[in-house]
């Protein structure tokens, strides 16, 4: 398929995934990096309780909660910059 044909399909909002090799696809800025954090036992118990209640893993709940907090913080920082 020529690039012009591919572009036309994309512009017409057709499904182009069959023409892509997604095995090597990467999301810039989303590379994984391992960190170790020590938590007190009570915090681990609370995290495990919430994770079980929500049906997710401990790691997932930590990631989601941290992401939410960082987004709020970034949003507040942007508001101060705009003023």
C-alpha positions as CSV (number, residue, x, y, z in Angstrom):
1,X,0.0,0.0,0.0
2,X,1.3,3.4,-0.9
3,X,1.5,6.2,1.7
4,X,-1.1,8.2,-0.1
5,X,-3.6,5.3,0.1
6,X,-2.8,4.8,3.8
7,X,-3.2,8.5,4.5
8,X,-6.6,8.5,2.7
9,X,-7.8,5.6,4.8
10,X,-6.7,7.4,8.0
11,X,-8.3,10.7,6.9
12,X,-11.6,8.8,6.2
13,X,-11.4,7.4,9.7
14,X,-11.2,3.8,8.5
15,X,-9.6,1.1,10.6
16,X,-5.9,1.1,9.6
17,X,-4.6,-1.3,12.4
18,X,-4.3,-4.2,10.0
19,X,-1.7,-2.3,8.1
20,X,0.4,-1.5,11.2
21,X,3.1,-3.6,13.0
22,X,2.1,-2.9,16.6
23,X,4.6,-5.4,18.0
24,X,7.2,-2.7,18.4
25,X,4.9,0.2,19.3
26,X,5.9,2.3,22.2
27,X,4.2,5.1,24.1
28,X,6.7,7.9,24.7
29,X,6.9,9.0,28.3
30,X,5.3,5.7,29.4
31,X,8.4,3.6,29.7
32,X,8.4,1.5,32.9
33,X,11.0,2.2,35.6
34,X,11.1,0.2,38.8
35,X,11.2,1.9,42.2
36,X,11.2,0.4,45.7
37,X,9.1,2.1,48.4
38,X,8.9,1.0,52.0
39,X,5.4,1.4,53.6
40,X,4.3,0.8,57.2
41,X,2.4,-2.4,57.7
42,X,-0.9,-0.6,58.4
43,X,-0.6,1.2,55.1
44,X,-0.1,-2.1,53.2
45,X,-3.1,-3.6,55.0
46,X,-5.2,-0.6,54.0
47,X,-4.0,-0.7,50.4
48,X,-4.7,-4.5,50.2
49,X,-8.2,-3.9,51.6
50,X,-9.0,-1.2,49.1
51,X,-7.5,-3.2,46.2
52,X,-9.5,-6.2,47.1
53,X,-12.7,-4.1,47.5
54,X,-12.1,-2.6,44.0
55,X,-11.0,-5.9,42.4
56,X,-7.5,-4.7,41.4
57,X,-4.0,-5.4,42.5
58,X,-2.1,-3.4,45.1
59,X,0.3,-2.1,42.4
60,X,-2.6,-0.9,40.3
61,X,-4.3,1.0,43.1
62,X,-0.9,2.6,44.1
63,X,-0.4,3.7,40.4
64,X,-3.9,5.0,40.0
65,X,-3.9,7.0,43.3
66,X,-0.4,8.5,42.6
67,X,-1.5,9.4,39.0
68,X,-4.6,11.1,40.3
69,X,-2.6,13.1,42.9
70,X,0.1,14.1,40.4
71,X,-2.6,15.2,37.9
72,X,-4.2,17.4,40.6
73,X,-0.9,18.8,41.5
74,X,0.0,19.6,37.9
75,X,-3.4,21.2,37.4
76,X,-2.9,23.5,40.4
77,X,0.6,24.4,39.2
78,X,-0.8,25.3,35.7
79,X,-3.4,27.6,37.3
80,X,-0.8,29.5,39.2
81,X,1.3,29.9,36.1
82,X,-1.6,31.3,34.1
83,X,-2.4,34.0,36.7
